[in-house]
Structures are given as C-alpha cells and as structure tokens.
Amino acid sequence: MSELLQKYREKAELSQQVVESYKALSSMAISHLRGEVRENAVLDKTFEGLIHRIKGADNLFQIQQLNREFASLVKVTDAWLKEKRKAAPKAEAPGFLSGLTSMFGGKGERAKGAEGEGDEGGSIEDAAKELLAPYLILLDALSKGAITLADDRESFYVDLKIRREKKFAGLKENDAEALSASLYNFFIMKSNESTAVTQEREELKKIIGSLAAHIQTLAISSENFGSKLENYSRQVAATTTLDEIRMVQKAILSDTQAIQKENSAAREKLLESEKRLRESAQRITQLETELEKARKEKSTDHLTQLFNRGYFDEKLKEDFASFARYGEPFCLIIFDVDHFKKFNDTYGHQAGDGVLQAVAATAKETMRASDTVARYGGEEFVVVVYKARLDEAAKAAENLREAVAAHEFVFKGEKKIVQVTISLGVAQVAKGDTPKSLIERADACLYEAKKQGRNRTVHAPSK
C-alpha cells in the first residue's frame, strides 16, 4: 500500500468527524435562524435548500464552499432582522448576529438596555451561556479533530491546543481569523490527499484523449495520401517520357515512406497507450479496493464480522431522522448469550469466541437482509427491524431464539453436545423517543427475560 493511501486510511475517520461536526454545528445555527425568519418565505426556503446541501456534503472542500454561502446568507438575514426591528422596535427581537454581539458585551441594543438594570444583566448572561453551550461542544470536537490530524509542526497547533484547554475563553476576533486561515489551508491540503482516485481517473481521460487525437491525425494523413495517389494516377496517365514517369515514381515512393513512418509511429503510440491504460486501470482498481477495505474495516466487528457499535450508533440516528420525516415504524431487538461467562470459564475464551461467531452467523442468516445486525459489545447484540411493528418484530426475535437453541455446539475435547441459548428484549419506536430511550426500553425487556429464567423473548408494550 502506498504511503499516501496509508496516511489517508489512518486519518480518514478523524477527517470525517470534522466534516460531521461542522454539519451538526451549521445545522443547529440554521435551525435557529429559520426560527427568526419564518415570516420571510424566500429566506426560509433558501435556508432549507442550504441545510439540505450541507447534509449531503461529504468532504472538506464542499464544506468550505457551503460555508461561504452560509456566511453570506447570515449577513442578509441579519440585515432583514434589523429592518424588521426598525419597523416594530418594541415587538421585534434583535438580529441574530447583533444578539450574539450584545451577549458578549458589545454595543448592541440588548447590552445598552441591560446597563443599570442589575438582575437583567445576569439573565442575559445565563441565556448566552445556554445558547452557546452546544456550539462550544461542537467547536471542541472540531478543534480536537484538527489537533489529532495535524502535528506540532503546523503553525496553528500549539495555539489551538492551548485555547482548547482553556475552553476558548477570551478568544478575540483577530485571533479567530488567524486560526481560521491556518485551519482552512490545512484542511484543503487534507482534502487533496483524498483525491488520489479522482486524479488517476483524470489521468486516464488524458491518455484516452491523446490517443483519440493521434488517431484523428493519422486518419487525416491517410486521407491526404489517398488524394495524392489519385493525383499521381492522373500524372502517370499524362506522362510522355521516361523521365516524367521516374519523377512521379520518386514522389510516390517518398510519400509512401512518409505514411509508413506515420503508421509505425501510430503502432508505437497505440502500444504505449495500451500499456498506460492497463497500468492506470490497475492503479484505480487497487485504490478503490483498498479504500473500500478501509471503509469496511471501520464499520465491522473483527470477531463476528457483523457491524460494530460505532456503525450501529450512527445508523440508529439516521433511522430516527427517517422516522421523524416519514413516520415508518421500526423496532429494536437487544439480545445476549445466556450464561456466557460459564462457557469462557469452562471451555476457555476460544470456545467463547466460537459461540459468539456462531450466534452472529445464525442472526445474520435468520434476520432479513434489509435489517441491521450488529455486535453491541461483549456477548450482547442488536438488530434493527425495519418496516415492522412490535408483534412482527417479536415474532422475528422468537424465530432467532429458536434457531440459536437448535444449533449444536461441540467444543474441542468434549464429546457431548452443548446447548447455547439467548434472551431477547424487543421495543418499537414511538413519537418522542430518542435512540437512548428506545435502547433503554429494549434493554429493560432483555433484563426481564433474564429475570424470568432466560431463553425467552420479552417485548415492551406499545407507547
């Protein structure tokens, strides 16, 4: 694997965390702004389109482009809010940017109004802290990603590390602008590292384009040669002396040698182009294979080959977003292996790993291909059952329990067949749920199944 790909593979996950953190931060800011501009249909629609494009962005270059558009739109919004406030000064709130300025002791109207009012100033400060808390959390995540991706040779490294440790207290506008410029250049460089495959494809296009141009030139040369031959035929027919025939013969021979040289050069060009095409195609295939392998390793549990906890957490967030938008039901199954510690203590950890692998394989075979099956941790597994209500998911869970119980386990050095069982808890998503609350309800059902004697399925009543 090339040094560039190795570097990309090691840092791709952290770079993606930076992108996702910015998307979350900008989404929160846009949601706040949309609440301020509900009356302006044009601005609201523009923000809606922008947040859709931000959610679809998947690299740092796209984020940088969208951020410029976002900054410009915020200025337009603030100007509109100021105009609105002038029209109805007593009823309207200050612009979003002006409001933030006043919270930090700026010259906005709220800061002026708070002078001499004692208790009022305290409430504004509390409101500012409450509003900015999630932004500071995301800013911390962004800076953590930048520090991890960089090394101490980067110009911003020491400054950013110290400011993060101080929770960005006392950050001034000039300091922020200086850091922003350094970080922008750094992230653009990192973004360029991830374009290796794209560059190879562009090189392939150049090879094909060059080959096409040469073939076109060769066709023109051949066409010209054909025209010359017709002309020579007419000249031969009109000759009256041997010397005239010899002159025509000499011209034909000269042009024939020229076209032969062009044909020879064309063959060499074709062979060289074919070689470059093969090499480029091999590089692209290798790059794509390695990148796909890196993506798969990032989301796969190495022991069971199921999805891992990190993938499950992100997928469940997406499932909740889809549920909020379309209202299509889904259920969560949590299950674990009964008396798993006993297998480790009695037969050894290798036997325990074998049990987990067999249970994982059985779950993957039993559940639908469209369902998400993942290892949650230790001997605990989760399944997201899509387009299913509680009774349907409970039936699927019971089928899985029976399939595991029917599996015959024979450990090395043992003659008898050992039975493995699982206990399962099932819960259906409902309005007002969060990923945490759904997991807690399914986990409570799993605990109840254990309490009732294990090797059984318990489901939560519908909310």
C-alpha positions in Angstrom: 0.0 0.0 0.0 1.4 3.5 -1.0 2.4 5.9 1.8 -0.3 8.3 0.7 -3.0 5.7 0.9 -1.7 4.5 4.3 -1.9 8.1 5.6 -5.4 8.6 4.2 -6.6 5.3 5.7 -5.2 6.3 9.2 -6.7 9.8 9.2 -9.9 9.4 7.1 -12.1 8.7 10.1 -10.9 11.8 12.0 -11.3 14.0 8.9 -14.8 12.7 8.5 -15.5 13.6 12.2 -14.5 17.2 11.5 -16.9 17.3 8.5 -19.8 15.8 10.5 -19.1 18.2 13.4 -19.3 21.2 11.1 -22.5 19.8 9.5 -24.1 19.4 13.0 -22.9 22.9 14.1 -24.2 24.6 10.9 -27.5 22.7 11.1 -28.1 24.0 14.6 -27.3 27.5 13.6 -29.6 27.3 10.5 -32.4 25.9 12.6 -32.1 28.9 15.0 -32.0 31.3 12.0 -35.1 29.7 10.4 -37.0 30.3 13.6 -36.1 34.0 13.3 -37.2 34.3 9.6 -40.4 32.3 9.5 -42.2 35.3 8.1 -39.8 35.6 5.2 -40.7 32.8 2.8 -37.8 33.4 0.5 -35.1 33.3 3.2 -36.7 30.3 4.9 -36.7 28.4 1.6 -33.1 29.4 0.9 -32.1 28.1 4.3 -34.0 24.9 3.7 -32.0 24.3 0.5 -28.7 25.2 2.1 -29.2 22.8 5.0 -30.1 20.0 2.5 -26.9 20.6 0.6 -24.8 20.7 3.9 -26.2 17.4 5.0 -25.3 15.9 1.6 -21.7 17.2 1.7 -19.0 14.5 2.3 -15.7 16.3 2.1 -13.9 19.3 3.4 -13.8 21.2 0.1 -17.6 21.0 -0.2 -18.0 22.2 3.4 -15.7 25.2 2.7 -17.8 26.2 -0.4 -21.0 25.9 1.5 -19.6 27.8 4.5 -19.0 30.9 2.3 -22.6 30.7 1.1 -23.8 30.3 4.7 -21.8 33.3 5.9 -23.3 35.5 3.1 -26.8 34.3 3.9 -26.3 35.1 7.6 -25.4 38.7 6.7 -28.6 39.0 4.5 -30.7 37.6 7.4 -29.2 39.9 10.0 -29.9 42.9 7.7 -33.5 41.8 7.3 -34.0 41.4 11.0 -32.6 44.8 11.6 -35.1 46.3 9.1 -37.9 44.4 10.8 -36.9 45.7 14.2 -36.9 49.3 12.9 -40.5 48.8 11.7 -41.7 47.5 15.0 -39.0 48.3 17.7 -41.0 47.3 20.7 -42.2 43.9 19.4 -39.2 42.6 17.5 -36.1 40.8 18.7 -32.6 42.0 17.5 -30.9 40.3 14.6 -29.1 37.0 15.2 -25.6 38.4 14.9 -26.4 41.6 16.8 -27.9 39.4 19.6 -24.8 37.4 19.9 -22.7 40.6 19.9 -24.7 42.0 22.8 -24.3 38.8 24.7 -20.6 39.2 24.7 -20.8 42.8 26.0 -20.9 44.5 22.5 -22.7 47.7 21.6 -26.0 46.0 20.6 -29.3 47.3 21.9 -29.6 44.5 24.5 -26.3 45.5 26.0 -27.4 49.1 26.3 -30.8 48.0 27.8 -29.0 45.9 30.4 -26.9 48.8 31.7 -28.0 49.8 35.2 -30.6 47.0 35.4 -28.7 44.7 37.7 -30.6 41.4 37.6 -31.4 41.8 33.9 -27.8 41.5 33.0 -27.4 38.2 34.9 -30.3 36.7 33.0 -28.8 37.7 29.6 -25.5 36.2 30.6 -27.3 32.9 31.5 -29.2 32.9 28.3 -26.0 33.5 26.3 -24.3 30.5 28.1 -27.3 28.3 27.4 -27.4 29.2 23.7 -23.7 28.9 23.1 -23.1 25.6 25.1 -23.8 23.2 22.2 -21.8 25.4 19.8 -18.8 25.2 22.2 -19.1 21.4 22.4 -19.0 21.2 18.6 -16.2 23.7 18.4 -14.3 21.5 20.9 -14.9 18.4 18.6 -13.7 20.3 15.5 -10.5 21.5 17.3 -9.9 18.0 18.7 -10.1 16.6 15.1 -7.8 19.3 13.7 -5.2 18.7 16.5 -5.3 14.9 16.0 -5.0 15.2 12.2 -2.1 17.7 12.5 1.3 17.5 14.2 3.2 20.1 16.2 4.9 21.5 13.1 1.7 23.1 11.9 1.6 26.9 12.6 -1.8 26.7 14.5 -1.1 23.5 16.5 0.2 25.0 19.8 -2.2 28.0 19.8 -5.2 25.8 19.1 -4.2 23.2 21.7 -3.8 25.9 24.4 -7.1 27.6 23.5 -9.0 24.3 23.6 -7.6 23.5 27.1 -8.8 26.9 28.2 -12.3 26.2 26.6 -11.7 29.1 24.2 -12.0 31.7 26.9 -11.0 35.2 25.8 -10.9 34.4 22.1 -10.8 37.6 20.1 -11.9 38.2 16.5 -8.4 38.7 15.2 -7.2 35.5 16.9 -10.2 33.6 15.4 -9.4 35.0 11.9 -5.8 34.0 12.1 -6.7 30.5 13.3 -9.4 30.2 10.6 -6.9 31.0 7.8 -4.4 28.4 9.1 -7.1 25.7 9.5 -8.5 26.4 6.1 -5.2 25.8 4.4 -4.6 22.7 6.5 -8.0 21.1 5.7 -7.7 21.9 2.0 -4.4 20.0 2.0 -6.0 17.1 3.8 -8.9 17.2 1.3 -6.4 17.0 -1.6 -5.0 13.7 -0.1 -8.4 12.0 -0.6 -8.5 12.8 -4.3 -6.0 10.2 -5.4 -8.5 8.0 -7.2 -10.0 11.1 -8.9 -6.6 12.1 -10.1 -6.0 8.7 -11.6 -9.3 8.8 -13.4 -8.3 12.2 -14.8 -5.0 10.8 -16.0 -6.9 8.0 -17.7 -9.1 10.6 -19.5 -5.9 12.4 -20.7 -4.5 9.1 -22.1 -7.7 8.3 -24.0 -8.0 11.9 -25.3 -4.4 11.9 -26.5 -4.9 8.6 -28.3 -8.1 9.8 -29.9 -6.3 12.9 -31.2 -3.5 10.9 -32.6 -5.9 8.5 -34.4 -7.7 11.5 -35.9 -4.4 12.9 -37.1 -3.5 9.6 -38.7 -6.9 9.4 -40.4 -6.3 12.9 -41.9 -2.8 11.9 -43.1 -4.2 8.7 -44.7 -6.9 10.7 -46.4 -4.3 13.2 -47.8 -2.2 10.3 -49.0 -5.2 8.9 -50.9 -5.8 12.2 -52.6 -2.1 12.3 -53.6 -2.3 8.8 -55.1 -5.3 9.9 -57.2 -3.3 12.9 -58.4 -0.3 10.7 -59.2 -2.5 8.4 -61.3 -3.6 11.3 -63.4 0.0 12.5 -63.8 1.1 9.0 -64.9 -1.7 8.9 -67.5 -0.4 12.3 -68.8 3.3 11.5 -69.0 5.0 11.2 -72.3 8.6 10.5 -71.4 10.5 8.1 -69.2 11.9 10.9 -67.0 8.4 12.2 -66.2 7.4 8.7 -65.1 10.5 8.4 -63.0 9.7 11.8 -61.3 6.2 10.6 -60.5 7.6 7.3 -59.2 10.0 9.1 -57.0 7.2 11.3 -55.5 5.0 8.3 -54.9 7.9 6.5 -53.1 8.7 9.5 -50.9 5.0 9.9 -49.8 4.7 6.1 -49.3 7.7 6.1 -47.0 6.3 9.1 -45.1 2.9 7.3 -44.5 4.8 4.1 -43.5 6.7 6.1 -40.8 3.5 7.6 -39.6 1.9 4.1 -39.4 4.9 2.8 -37.5 4.7 5.8 -35.1 1.0 5.1 -34.7 1.6 1.5 -33.8 4.2 2.5 -31.2 1.8 5.1 -29.8 -1.0 2.6 -29.7 1.2 0.1 -27.8 2.3 2.8 -25.3 -1.2 4.0 -24.8 -2.4 0.4 -24.2 0.3 -0.1 -21.6 -0.6 3.2 -19.9 -4.3 2.3 -19.9 -3.6 -1.1 -18.3 -1.4 0.5 -15.6 -3.9 3.2 -14.9 -6.8 0.8 -14.7 -4.8 -1.4 -12.3 -4.0 1.6 -10.1 -7.6 2.7 -10.0 -8.8 -0.9 -9.1 -6.2 -1.2 -6.4 -7.0 2.2 -4.9 -10.7 1.6 -4.9 -10.2 -1.9 -3.4 -8.1 -0.5 -0.6 -10.4 2.4 0.1 -13.4 0.1 0.3 -11.5 -2.3 2.6 -10.7 0.7 4.9 -14.3 1.8 4.9 -15.5 -1.8 5.7 -12.9 -2.3 8.5 -14.1 1.0 10.1 -17.6 -0.3 10.5 -17.1 -4.1 11.0 -16.5 -6.1 14.2 -13.5 -8.2 13.5 -14.5 -11.2 15.6 -18.1 -11.7 14.3 -17.9 -9.8 11.0 -21.2 -8.0 11.9 -21.5 -4.3 12.0 -19.8 -2.8 15.1 -21.1 -0.4 17.8 -19.9 2.7 16.1 -21.7 1.9 12.9 -24.9 0.9 14.8 -24.9 4.2 16.7 -24.7 6.3 13.5 -27.2 4.1 11.7 -29.8 4.4 14.5 -29.5 8.2 14.3 -30.3 8.0 10.6 -33.2 5.7 11.3 -34.7 8.2 13.8 -34.3 11.0 11.3 -36.2 8.9 8.7 -38.9 8.1 11.3 -39.3 11.8 12.1 -39.8 12.5 8.4 -41.8 9.6 7.1 -43.3 8.0 10.2 -42.5 4.5 9.1 -42.3 2.1 12.1 -39.2 0.1 13.1 -38.3 -2.0 16.1 -35.1 -2.7 18.1 -34.1 -6.2 19.4 -31.4 -6.5 22.0 -30.2 -10.0 22.9 -27.2 -11.7 24.6 -25.9 -15.2 25.2 -27.2 -16.8 28.4 -24.5 -17.8 30.9 -21.8 -16.7 28.5 -19.2 -16.4 31.3 -19.8 -20.1 32.1 -18.6 -21.0 28.5 -15.4 -19.0 29.0 -14.7 -20.4 32.4 -15.5 -24.0 31.5 -14.2 -24.3 27.9 -11.9 -21.3 27.5 -12.0 -18.0 25.7 -11.5 -19.5 22.3 -14.7 -21.6 22.8 -16.4 -18.4 23.9 -15.3 -16.6 20.7 -16.6 -19.6 18.8 -20.0 -19.2 20.4 -20.2 -15.5 19.6 -19.3 -16.2 16.0 -21.9 -19.0 15.6 -24.6 -16.8 17.2 -23.7 -13.9 15.0 -23.8 -16.1 11.9 -27.2 -17.5 12.9 -28.6 -14.0 13.5 -27.4 -12.8 10.1 -29.0 -15.9 8.4 -32.2 -15.7 10.3 -32.9 -11.9 10.0 -33.8 -10.2 6.8 -31.0 -8.8 4.6 -32.5 -5.3 5.0 -32.3 -5.4 8.8 -29.2 -4.1 10.6 -27.5 -6.7 12.8 -24.6 -5.5 14.9 -22.5 -6.5 17.9 -23.2 -4.1 20.7 -20.4 -5.2 23.0 -19.2 -8.3 24.7 -21.9 -11.0 24.3 -24.6 -8.5 23.5 -26.1 -8.0 20.0 -28.7 -5.6 18.5 -31.0 -5.9 15.5 -32.9 -3.0 13.9 -36.0 -4.5 12.2 -37.3 -2.1 9.6 -40.9 -1.6 8.4 -42.2 -3.7 11.3 -44.5 -3.3 14.2 -44.0 -4.8 17.7 -45.8 -8.1 17.1 -43.9 -8.7 13.8 -40.5 -7.9 15.4 -41.3 -10.1 18.4 -42.1 -13.0 16.1 -38.8 -12.4 14.3 -37.0 -12.4 17.6 -38.6 -15.6 18.6 -37.6 -17.2 15.3 -34.0 -16.2 16.1 -34.2 -17.6 19.6 -35.4 -20.9 18.3 -32.7 -21.0 15.6 -29.9 -20.5 18.1 -31.3 -23.1 20.5 -31.4 -25.6 17.7 -27.8 -25.1 16.9 -25.5 -27.9 18.1 -22.2 -26.9 19.7 -19.4 -29.4 20.2 -16.2 -27.9 21.8 -12.8 -29.2 21.3 -12.0 -32.1 23.7 -15.7 -32.5 24.6 -17.9 -35.4 23.3 -21.2 -34.1 24.4 -23.3 -31.5 22.6 -23.6 -28.2 24.4 -26.7 -26.1 24.0 -26.5 -22.3 23.7 -29.5 -20.1 24.3 -30.2 -16.4 24.1 -32.5 -13.9 25.9 -34.1 -11.1 23.9 -35.8 -7.8 24.5 -37.9 -6.0 21.9 -39.2 -2.4 21.7 -40.9 -0.4 19.0 -40.0 3.2 18.2 -42.6 5.8 19.2 -43.1 9.6 18.9 -41.0 11.4 21.5 -38.4 8.5 21.5 -34.7 9.1 21.3 -32.0 6.5 20.4 -31.2 6.4 24.1 -34.8 5.9 25.3 -35.5 3.2 22.7 -32.4 1.3 23.7 -33.3 1.6 27.4 -36.8 0.1 26.8 -35.4 -2.8 24.8 -32.7 -3.4 27.4 -35.3 -3.4 30.2 -37.2 -6.1 28.3 -33.9 -8.1 28.0 -33.4 -7.8 31.8 -36.9 -9.0 32.4 -36.3 -12.0 30.1 -33.3 -12.9 32.2 -35.3 -12.4 35.4 -38.0 -14.8 34.1 -35.5 -17.6 33.6 -33.6 -16.8 30.3 -34.1 -18.4 26.9 -37.1 -16.3 26.1 -38.4 -13.1 24.4 -40.0 -10.2 26.2 -41.3 -7.2 24.4 -42.3 -3.8 25.7 -45.9 -2.6 25.4 -46.6 -0.1 22.7 -46.4 3.5 23.8 
